[in-house]
Amino acid sequence: YVVYCKDCNLHKKLLNVKIMELVHVLQCFIVSTVNALQTPMINASM
């Protein structure tokens, strides 16, 4: 039972790390997409 709990905690930590990595990748992707969309608009307005 103790080992199971340890595994559970370890699993949760790993899961949290994976989720944080995914969120980070998504944020980077969104930022780069927004930048890519904004650049033509700025060029067009100039």
Secondary structure as the mmCIF struct_conf table of DSSP 4:
data_model
#
loop_
_struct_conf.conf_type_id
_struct_conf.id
_struct_conf.beg_label_comp_id
_struct_conf.beg_label_asym_id
_struct_conf.beg_label_seq_id
_struct_conf.end_label_comp_id
_struct_conf.end_label_asym_id
_struct_conf.end_label_seq_id
HELX_RH_AL_P HELX_RH_AL_P1 VAL A 2 SER A 45
#
